[in-house]
Amino acid sequence: MHYEKILLPCKEDAMAVTSDVTNISLTLSGFILTLLTVLITFKSGSKIKKIEPDNDETVFNLFFASGYYFVTVKHLKNCIKSLIFIAVVGFICKLFLPTEYKPNAFYFNVFGLGIILLTISRCVLILSKVLDLQQQEHDNDNQNYS
């Protein structure tokens, strides 16, 4: 029997992928920061301070008054932190990793891509829940006019 093992890429390829992972991390953190800024801006425009029974406020405004808003903001902040961490480690690898160890950047690339995928999935989940709230509000509005 002959077993093949996974060979590490050459140092040029490993560093090119490290650059890509780093740039993707920084770009995604910018998008998430923008989303977070939009949510905070909407929250500041919301007049409701606490949820009361039989409140006529929109579902989206009720979201801002609930504890879910703060959990959402916390998760988005942590997404930004993890992506910035990946970007900083990527830059450190590119700048300070000795030439003979540069093919080992493959392991960072796999780890970084994993963190990026998990972060994207968390953000998509959060966005889908916010869209569900907006859809629920839209459906409620349509029922009121029927």
C-alpha positions, 0 to 999 in steps of 0.5 A: 500500500502506498499512502499519499500525504498532503504536502504543504504549498510552496512559500509563495502560494502560502503567503498569497493565500495568507494575503487573501485571508487577511484582506477578506477578514478586513473587508468583512469586518468593515461590512459588519461594522457598517451593519452594526453602525446602522443598527445602533443608528436605528436604535437611537431613532427608536422612541420606545424604551421598554416593552409594555403589553398592548403596545402599538409599536412596530416589531422592529422598534420592539426589537430595539427595546428588547434584550435581543438587541444587546445580544445581537450587538454583542455578537456582531462586536465579537465577529469584528474582533475575531476578524480583526484578530485573523487579519493582525495574525495574517499580517504578522505571519507575512512580516515576521515569519522566517522564510523556511517556515512560510509554507507552514502558513498553510495552517493559519490559512485553514484556521483563518478560513474556518473563522471567516466561515463561522463568522459569516454564518453567524452574521447571516443568521443574525441578518435572517432573524432581523429580516424575519422581524421585518417580515412579521411586521410587514405581514401584521401591517397587511392583516390590519388593512384586510 
